[in-house]
Amino acid sequence: MTTFWKYAKLLGQLGRYTLARELAFRSNFLVKVFVEALWLGILLAFYATVFGKTSLVAGWTQNQYLFFVGCFFALNGLIECLFLENCNEFAELVRTGDLDFLLLKPIDEQFLITCRRVDWATAPNILMGAGVMLLALFRMHWAFDPVKLIAFFVTFGCGVLIAYAFMLTLTAFSVWLVRNQSLMEMWWLFASLARYPKQIFDGTNVAPLGFLFTFILPILLVANVPSNVMVRAFDWRMIGFTLFATVMSLWASRRFFQHALRSYRSASS
Amino acid sequence: MKPPDTTFRPSRGPIATTRKYLKILRASLVERMTYRADFIFGTLFRFLPILTTILLWRAIYKGASGNDETDTTLSGFTYKQMIAYLLLTNISRMFSSMPGLAGGIARDIREGTIKRYLIQPIDMVGYLLAYRIAHKLAYIVGAAIPYLILFYLCRDYFDYFPDTLTFVAFLVACVMAFVVGFFFEVCVGMVGFWFGEVTSLLYIVMTLNFFISGHMLPLDLLPHPWSDILKALPFQYMAYFPAVVFQGKVQGMALVVGLLAELAWSVFFILLARWLFVRGLKRYSAFGG
C-alpha cells in the first residue's frame, strides 16, 4: 500500500508540474481545446446526418448512440490526457538512446515512461464527453439507477485500463521498429475498432472478427460495455468478463513491455 | 596544395534542372524505404478504419431499410455505391493528403533553416515538390499490393469498372487532387512568415478538411444548402470529386466543368503559394543560427 501511495503522490506531482508548464502557453492550450471541440462538433454533425436517414444503427437508437459517442470521446480524452503523449515519445527515446536516463531512475520504468507527463489540453475532452453523455441521458429521460451508475464507472475505468494495455503493447513495438510512425496516428487507427458499437460486427463473415476483438484482443469492450450498462442491456456476465479482461490485458501488456525493454540496445555513446 | 576551383559554375538549362530534382527524388525514395518494417506496419493498420467504416455503413443501411442493406438508397447512393465511394476516397486522399508539409515549412521559417534554400541554386517549393512526389510514389507503390487485395476483396461493391474516358478523367482528377492538396498546404505553411507558428491553424484546417472534403461521407448526404456550399469550395477535390468521377456520377458537361474548376483551383493555389513566398521573403528576417 505504501508503494501505491508513493506512485499516486508522484503522479500528482508530475501532474502539477505539467500543469504549470501548460499554463505558460495558454493560447496553445485554448487552440487545442478548440480543435477538440471542433472534432466533437464534426462527429455530432456526422451522426445527426446519419440519423436523419435512419432511426436505428446496429440496434442503437439516436440517443443511445449519442451516449456511446460521448462515452468514447470521454474515455479517449482520458487516455490521451494521461498516456498518449508519453507513449508517443517512446520511439524517439529509443532512437536517440535517451531511454537510458529513464531506465537508470529508481522507479518502475513502465510508470515513468507512460505516466511522466499529463497532457492537460485533452482533459476538457473528458468534460465534453460527459456533457454529451448527460445530454443523451436527459433526452432519453433516463431513470436514475445507482447500480447502473456504479457499474458504469467501474466498466469505464476498465475500458481505460484495457485501452492503456493496448497502447503500451503498441509502444513496446518501437524497440524493434525503431522509427515508429507517429504512435498517435497508429493509436488513432487501432482505436477505430473501439469507436463503434460491437453490433456492427454482425453476419457470418465478420462475426469471427467481433469474437476476436471481444474475447481474445478485447478492444471492443472499451466503450461498448460501459455504454451498454448505462443505456442498454445490463449484463452481469459481460461486466465480470470485462474485469477479467482488464486484469489479463494489463498483465500481458506489462510482460510484453518488459520483454521489449530487455531487447533494447542503447543507441547512444 | 591545389587551390579550390572557383571557376566552377553549376550547369544550367532545363535538362540540368530536371536532373537536379530527379536526384532529390531518388534520395528521398531511399530515405523512405529505410524503415521498411515500420512502413508495412503502418500500411496494415491503415486498413482497420476502412473495415470499421464499411461495417458502420452496412449497419446504417440496414437500419434505414429495416433489415436488408441492399434495399435502400440514401441521397442517390445505394449501399454498394456508398462503400465504393468510401473506398475511393482513400485513393483520393492518398494523392491529396500532405502530412507534415505545412508544419515543416513553418518550422523552417521560424528556426531560420529556410535560408538553406535561399543560398543554394534551388527553389524551395520545387525541392519540396520533388521530395513529396518521392514520398507519394513510395507510399503508392508500397500500398499498391494491400490496396489491390482490398479492392479485390471488395470487388462486389463496384458494379462495373468505368470506361476508359471516365478512368482517365479519374486519374486526371487524382493528379490535380495532389496539386491542390500540395499547394494548399504550402500556402498554409507560408502563413508562418507572418505568424511564426501555424500548428494551431493547421490543426483546425485539417480537422475541418476531413469532413468538408467528403472523406467521412458523400457531400450529397448533407442537408441543403450545406452540400451546395461545400461543393463550391476547393476541399471537395481532395476526396469527394475524384471518387464520384470514378463512379460515373459526374458525366458529360458536368465532368468537363468539374475538371476545369479543379484545374482553376490548382492554378489559383500555385499562384497564391508563389505570391505568399515572394511577399513572405520580404518580411523574413533570418532568425536562428
Interface residues (C-beta under 8 A of the other chain):
Chain A: S27 N28 V31 K32 F34 V35 L38 W39 I42 A45 F46 T49 V50 G52 K53 T54 S55 L56 V57 A58 F173 W176 L177 V178 R179 N180 Q181 E185 M186 L189 F190 S192 L193 R195 Y196 P197 Q199 I200 F201 D202 G203 V206 L209
Chain B: Y35 A37 D38 F39 F41 G42 F45 R46 L48 P49 L51 T52 T53 L55 L56 R58 A59 I60 Y61 K62 G63 A64 L74 S75 S200 Y203 I204 T207 L208 F210 F211 M216 L217 L221 L222 P223
